[in-house]
Amino acid sequence: MNRLDKLLALRDSQPDDPEIHYMIALERAKEGEGDQAIAGFDQCLRLDPEFHYAYYHKAVTLESLGRREEARDVAEAGAERAREARAGKALSELTTLYESLRA
């Protein structure tokens, strides 16, 4: 059983855990399954809108698919959430990503 299969089995037993959806999305992105990765990041964010790094990796995945404007919007939304939560490291990383997507 590979890592993704293990995570999918874990998700089936804990469907409301945003971190599991995040880890699945990361695996899918790594495997080049961009659309499925984005769906996983979306599910993570539905379960926990304050999961700042899901915004970051969703934006990176969108950019890799050539969807730069969407990626910029996601990075901006994530930066705003991080600002409101006073999550300094996430804010810094999302702001840097947003600025790079504006260039």
C-alpha positions as CSV (number, residue, x, y, z in Angstrom):
1,M,0.0,0.0,0.0
2,N,1.5,3.3,-1.0
3,R,1.3,6.6,0.9
4,L,-1.7,7.9,-1.0
5,D,-3.6,4.7,-0.4
6,K,-2.8,4.9,3.3
7,L,-4.0,8.5,3.4
8,L,-7.2,7.6,1.6
9,A,-7.9,4.8,4.0
10,L,-7.3,7.2,6.9
11,R,-9.6,9.8,5.3
12,D,-12.4,7.2,5.1
13,S,-12.1,6.6,8.8
14,Q,-11.8,10.3,9.7
15,P,-13.6,12.3,6.9
16,D,-13.8,15.5,9.0
17,D,-10.0,15.9,9.6
18,P,-8.8,18.8,7.5
19,E,-5.1,17.7,7.9
20,I,-5.8,14.4,6.2
21,H,-7.4,16.1,3.2
22,Y,-4.4,18.5,3.1
23,M,-1.9,15.6,3.1
24,I,-3.9,13.8,0.3
25,A,-3.9,17.0,-1.7
26,L,-0.2,17.4,-1.3
27,E,0.3,13.8,-2.5
28,R,-1.9,14.4,-5.5
29,A,-0.1,17.6,-6.4
30,K,3.2,15.8,-6.2
31,E,1.9,13.1,-8.5
32,G,0.8,15.7,-11.1
33,E,-2.9,15.3,-10.3
34,G,-3.6,19.1,-10.1
35,D,-7.3,19.1,-10.3
36,Q,-7.7,16.4,-7.7
37,A,-5.2,18.3,-5.5
38,I,-7.2,21.5,-5.8
39,A,-10.3,19.6,-4.8
40,G,-8.5,18.2,-1.8
41,F,-7.3,21.7,-0.7
42,D,-10.8,23.0,-1.1
43,Q,-12.2,20.2,1.1
44,C,-9.5,21.0,3.7
45,L,-10.5,24.7,3.6
46,R,-14.2,23.8,3.9
47,L,-13.4,21.9,7.1
48,D,-11.0,24.6,8.4
49,P,-10.9,28.0,6.7
50,E,-7.9,28.9,8.8
51,F,-5.7,26.2,7.4
52,H,-3.4,28.8,5.9
53,Y,-1.0,26.4,4.1
54,A,-3.9,24.9,2.1
55,Y,-4.3,28.3,0.5
56,Y,-0.6,28.4,-0.2
57,H,-0.3,25.0,-1.8
58,K,-3.6,25.5,-3.7
59,A,-2.3,28.7,-5.2
60,V,1.0,26.9,-6.2
61,T,-1.0,24.1,-7.8
62,L,-3.2,26.5,-9.7
63,E,-0.1,28.3,-11.0
64,S,1.4,25.0,-12.1
65,L,-1.8,24.5,-14.1
66,G,-1.5,27.9,-15.8
67,R,-4.3,29.4,-13.8
68,R,-2.3,32.3,-12.5
69,E,-5.1,34.7,-11.9
70,E,-6.9,32.2,-9.7
71,A,-3.7,31.4,-8.0
72,R,-3.2,35.1,-7.2
73,D,-6.8,35.3,-5.8
74,V,-6.2,32.3,-3.6
75,A,-2.9,33.6,-2.3
76,E,-4.5,37.0,-1.5
77,A,-7.5,35.3,0.3
78,G,-5.0,33.2,2.3
79,A,-2.9,36.2,3.2
80,E,-6.0,38.0,4.5
81,R,-7.0,35.0,6.6
82,A,-3.5,34.8,8.0
83,R,-3.4,38.5,8.7
84,E,-6.7,38.3,10.6
85,A,-5.4,35.3,12.6
86,R,-2.0,37.0,13.2
87,A,-0.3,34.0,11.8
88,G,3.0,35.8,10.9
89,K,4.9,33.0,9.1
90,A,1.9,32.0,7.0
91,L,1.2,35.7,6.2
92,S,4.8,36.3,5.1
93,E,4.8,33.3,2.9
94,L,1.4,34.0,1.3
95,T,2.2,37.6,0.8
96,T,5.5,36.7,-0.9
97,L,3.6,34.2,-3.1
98,Y,1.0,36.8,-3.9
99,E,3.6,39.4,-4.9
100,S,5.3,36.9,-7.2
101,L,2.0,36.1,-8.9
102,R,1.4,39.8,-9.5
103,A,4.7,40.2,-11.4
